[in-house]
Amino acid sequence: MIKALKALLFLILCCVGTSVWAQHSFDLTNIPALKKYQDTLLGLSNAVYTAENDQQRLEANSRFIKTLVSALKTRSSFSYPFDSLKKITVLKSPDNALRLFTWYVPNDDGTYRFFGTIQMATKDGSLKMFPLIDGTAGIQDNNQVTGNKNWFGARYYEIIPVKVNGQQPYYVLIGWKGNNSKTSKKVIEILSFDRAEQPVFGKAVFDGAKGSAPKNRMVFEYNKLNSMTLTMDKNVGMIVFDHLAPFTPDMAGNFEFYASDLSFDAYKFSGGRLKLVENVELKNEPNAMDEFYADPKDKSIKAPKKL
């Protein structure tokens, strides 16, 4: 199975590590071809989740990836929504510069493996794609800055472009990471691009309590049977999230026994940084879409109606 996985990752790199030409304007003549690809992808995606074991899931997911790569190489694919694919999340950045395709495959032991690609629109009309290779198993420090080939895998459900002095240095990604049979994780990730236009995940923009060092990403871990609110609230311009705490003080550090203590914190955008704001009061309860945990929903989580 390990050999098969390595072969799969090599296939992704070979297939999506190159640029293909496409138009920014939608080519109506390609709609039938893209719809056909979408129908095929829908069947393959369903096969991943109805498979009986890890080997069958891996094989079905491999076929899904090969078909997705072919679909994304089709002219005008950047404008095609692929909105019938309910088991993967497709996020287009508000500036129309890129799209993120992310999904997960459950394992028999209760863990998850994440897959994805960044599809970018370039000024000359070409489409460039970067495969996202889940390297979580080899990442010992959640604060580690990574690239697309050792990605801190997650299924993203929100993307927020950040601008400073008219420039856009990075995107904030909010996602569900899963974890194992006992705990779930969510993440606030930072996506930027280096001078060689390669994707970089993680950036020291998170400012916590006074005197603490800035962090490159935020990871939240909690009891698997609980849910956690983590969403951008556009009304106040902050990322609002549940404050997680152990059930009892003696359980501190054992995240199997962490859940919301019914208070909320937030990260406020300030000068290109994200500054922690504690004890944010919500006037209304978070809506039902906040329960995005063991089986992520198909649409992006919406912010609480009011703060």
N, C-alpha and C positions, 0 to 999 in steps of 0.2 A: 504493500500500500504506500510506503514511503517513496519507493521508486516511481510509482504512478503519480504521486503528488508532485515530485520534482519535475517529472515530465510535463505535467500540467502547467506548472509555473513557467517552465522554459517555453512552452507553447504560447503562453500569454505574452511573454517578453518578445518573442519573435514576431507575433502577429500585430501587437499594438504599439510596439516601440518605434514605429515609423509614422511619417506623415502621409495623409492621403488628401487628394484635392476634392473640394466641394464648394458649393456656393453658399453665401450668406442668405440669399433669397431662396424661398422654398421652391423646389422644382416639382411641379404637380405631376409630372410624368413618372416620378418615382414613388408616388403614394402606394400604388398596388404592390410593388416589390417590398416596400417597408412594412405594409400591413401583413403581407405573407410572412415576413420574418417575425413580426410580432406574434402572430398566431403560433408559429413554430416554437418561439421562445416561451410562450405561455404554457404549452404542453410540456416542454423540457423542465421548466421551473416547477411545475406541479409534480413531475416525476422525482425531483430531488426530495420533496417533502413527503412523498408516499413510499419512498424506498425503504427497504426493511433493515438495512445495515449500512455501516460507514462506506464499505466498498461500493455498494450500489449508488449511494448518494454522490460519491466522488466521481463515478463514471457518468452519472446524469449531469452533474455540474460541469464536467469537462465538455460534454456536448453542448451544454448551454453557453459556455464561454466562447467556444468556437463559432457558434451561430451568432452570438452578440457581436463579436468582432467583425464578422462579415456584414452584419446589419449596419454597424457604425461606419463602415467603409463606403457605404452607399451614398451617392451624392445627395446632399440636403438632409442627411440623417440628423444633423444637429437641430433642425427645426421640427423633427418628428417627435411627438411627446412620449411614445411608448407607454401610454397611460393604462393599458390593459394588464401590464405586468405588476400585479398586486403584491408579489412577494419580494420585489426589489424596490428600492427608493431611487427615483430620478430627480435630482435637484439641479435647476439651472440658476446660476448666479444672477442677481438683479441687474448687473451690468452687461449681461448677455455674453460674457467672455468665456465661460466654461460651464460644463455640466459634470455632475458627480453621479455615477451609478454605483450603488453599494448594496450588498445583501449578505446574508449569513447562511451557513450550512450547519445544522445541529449534529453533534456527535453522540454516539451511543452512551458515552460516559457523562453526559450532561453539559459538556463544554460546547463551544461554538468556534467555527472558523469563518473569517470574514473575507469577502472578495469585492473587487470593485475596479473602476477605471475612472480616470479624469479625461473627459473629452473637451478639447480646447478649440475655440474658434480663433483663427489668426487673421491679421489685417489683410493679408493677400488672398484670403478666401480658402486657405487650406485648413484641414482639420488635423489636429495633432492629439494623440492619445497617450496617456501614461498609465500602465497597469499598476494596480495597488496590490502588493504582495504582503499578506498578513505575517508580520514578524514578531507578534506579541510574545511567543514562547521564548524568544531570545532577548527580549527587552527586560532587563532587571530593574531599571529605574524608570518610573512613570514620567520623570522629568526629562528624559532623553530626547534630544532632537533627532528626528529620523527623516528618511526619504521615502519615496514611493516603493522601493524594493525591500524595506524593512518597516512597513507601515504599522502603526498602532491601531489595528483594525477596529472598525465600528460601522454600524448602519446609521448614516447621518439622516436627520430629518429636518434640519434648518441650516441655512447658510446666510451669513450676515457680512456684507462688505464693509470694511472700515476705511474711512478716508481721513487723512491728516493734511491740512494745508493744500487741499485740492488733489493730493496724491492718494493712491490706494495701496498701502503697503502690505495688507493681508486680508484674509477672510476668516471669520469665526465660524466654525462648524460645531453643531450640537448633535450628539448621536447616542445611540444605545449600543453598549458593548457586550452585554451578556456577561457571563463568566463561567459558572459551573453549576452544579446541582444545588448549591446552598446559597450563593449570593449572585446578585446582578450588579452591573456597573453602567454608569453613564459618563460621558466625557464632553468637555468643552475643548475643542482642538483648534489650533491655529494653522492655517494653510497660507504659505507665501511662496514666492519663486525667487531663486537666486539669480545671479548675473548671467548664468548660462541657461536661464529660463527652465530650470529643473524644479519640480515641486519639493518644498520643505515643510515638514510637519513639526510644529512646536516653535514657540517664540516666547522670550522672557517678557511678557506684557501683563502678567497677572500679579497685581499688588495686593497682598494680604494685610495682616496686622502690622502695625508699625514695628520696624526693626527686623521683619522677616524678609528673606531673600525672594525676589520675583520668581515666579514659576513659569514654565514653558507650556504646560497644559494642566487642566484640572480633571481629576478622575474621582468619581463618587462611587462608593461601594456600599451595598445595603442588602438586607434579607431578601431572598428571592421571592417570597410570598407577598412582599410589599411593593407599592409603586412609588415613584418619585417624580415630582414636578421639576422640570428643567426646560425652560423655554424663554424666548425673547419676548418681552412685553414692549410693544412699540409705543404704547401710551406714555411710558415714562423713560423709554430708551435704555432699559436695563435688562440683563439676563437674570431672571428670577428663578430661585430653586429652593427646594425643601432643605431645612437644616437637619442634617442627619446626626443622630446621637444613639449611644448604646441603651438597651432596655434598662440596665442598671449600671452604676459606676464600675462595678467589678468586671464588666464585660467590655470595657474600653479596649479598643484594638482588635477585637474579634468581630469582624464585620457581618458575620452570620446573624448577629444580634443587634444590628443597627437598623433604624427606621426613622421616619420623620418625627420630630418632637412637636409638630404642629406650628412651628415658627418658620419664617422664610428669610433668606439672605438674598443678595443680588450682586452682580458685577455691573458697575457703571462705567460707561465709556467716557474717558477724559484724556484729551491730548494724545490719542493713539494708544492709550493704556486701558486696562480693565481694573478698576479699583473696587475692592470689596466694600459692600455696604451691608451691615448686619441689621437683623430685626426689622425687615420690611413688612409692613402691615398690608394684608390683602383685604379689600372690602367685600369681595365675593369669593366663594369657593372656586378653586380651579375646576375647569370643565372636564367632562368625561374623557376627552382626548389625552389628558395628562397621564392616563394609565398605560404608558408605553414602556412595557418592561419585558416579560418573558416571551411574548410573541408580538413584535412591533406591528403597529397598525400600518395601513397602506398609504395614508395621507400624512402630510407633515403635521406635527402637533401645533395647535393654535395657542396663542397666548391667552392667559386669563382675561376675561372680559373687562374687568376694572381693577384698578389698584386703589 
